[in-house]
Amino acid sequence: MPLTRPILLLDVMDTLVTDPAYRVVPAFFGEDLATHFAQKDKRAFHAFERGEIGEGQFHARYYLDGRSWDLEGLKRRLFEGYAWVPGMRALVQRLVAAGWELHALSNYSCWYDLVDLRCGLGDAGVRRSFVSWDTGVRKPSPQAYLGPCAAMSAPPSQFLFVDDRAKNVRGARAVGMPAIHFTSADNLASALARYDTPATADGRP
């Protein structure tokens, strides 16, 4: 009998790939995160992730006071810090081999290309389908979840969303999309195991 499996939508940072920003940024700028974030233009960061501004504009607007800083240096440090979350590469490979369909649903800028280059997400089988740089929408906006539904002509109930941030999980559930709060590769593997159950005649496990 066929297996009942949803389309898997995966957050990237701290779900598939460890986000190095929380350790790289303080070391790079020489200040703690709270001090650093208080001086940043948060609107510029979000606009960059939505693809509304390019890298040059993001660089110019990064600090509220417009000071200059080493963009290329930060990119190099981040690139060096990207790495798979323990156990996730192997889990992704097992899921792909078993026939799961995996798509990235990520809040990230054009620097997603650096993550992919460093970690090989696409090579592992995670499709770059719904990255905010491309879609113009960030989680937990409802459209971040409904966009994939429209693109794939499937209702929210046919997807399963995975994210390490509770607010993004709540956002998915609010539109009727099942979601898992990611804590580790082992816990995710256990949660997904229940979908490896033959479907009954009415299509339910």
C-alpha positions, 0 to 999 in steps of 0.5 A, spaced: 500 500 500 502 507 498 505 511 504 502 517 506 507 523 506 506 530 506 510 535 502 516 537 507 517 545 508 524 546 511 527 552 515 534 553 514 538 556 519 538 552 525 534 547 522 538 544 517 544 549 517 547 552 524 546 559 524 553 562 525 551 569 526 550 569 533 558 568 534 561 571 528 557 578 529 560 579 536 567 577 534 567 581 528 564 587 530 567 587 537 561 588 541 556 584 544 549 582 540 545 587 544 549 593 543 550 591 536 543 590 534 541 597 538 545 600 532 542 596 526 537 598 522 532 592 523 528 594 517 534 594 512 535 587 514 528 585 513 528 588 506 534 585 504 531 578 506 525 580 502 529 582 496 527 589 496 534 592 497 540 589 494 547 588 497 549 595 496 543 598 499 543 593 505 551 595 506 549 602 506 543 602 511 546 597 515 548 602 521 542 607 523 548 612 523 550 610 516 557 608 518 562 604 513 563 597 515 567 591 512 561 587 508 566 582 504 569 581 511 563 579 514 561 575 509 567 571 509 566 569 516 559 567 515 561 563 510 566 559 514 561 558 519 556 555 515 555 547 517 550 542 517 546 542 524 548 535 527 545 529 524 541 533 519 545 532 512 544 524 514 537 525 515 535 529 509 539 524 505 535 518 508 528 522 507 530 523 499 532 516 498 525 514 501 522 518 496 520 525 501 519 531 497 523 537 501 523 544 499 527 550 503 522 555 506 527 560 509 528 567 511 534 569 508 537 574 503 541 572 496 546 570 501 542 563 501 547 562 495 553 562 500 549 557 505 548 552 499 555 553 496 558 551 503 553 546 505 550 543 499 543 543 500 541 542 493 546 537 492 543 533 498 536 534 495 533 540 499 530 544 493 531 552 493 523 553 492 521 558 497 527 563 500 524 570 502 529 573 497 525 570 491 518 570 494 518 577 497 515 574 504 518 572 510 515 568 516 511 568 520 507 572 515 501 568 512 503 568 505 510 565 507 506 559 508 500 560 503 505 561 497 507 554 497 500 552 497 499 556 491 505 554 487 504 547 488 496 547 487 496 543 494 492 545 501 496 547 507 494 540 510 498 536 505 504 540 507 509 539 513 513 545 516 519 544 520 522 550 524 526 551 530 523 558 532 516 557 535 513 563 532 514 561 525 511 554 527 505 558 530 504 562 523 504 555 519 499 552 524 495 558 524 493 557 516 492 550 517 499 547 516 501 542 520 508 544 523 513 541 527 518 545 532 525 543 531 529 541 536 534 536 534 535 531 528 533 525 532 527 528 534 525 530 527 526 523 525 522 520 530 516 525 528 517 523 521 517 516 522 509 516 523 508 518 516 512 511 514 505 508 515 501 504 509 495 508 507 488 505 508 483 505 502 480 512 504 488 515 504 489 516 511 494 512 515 
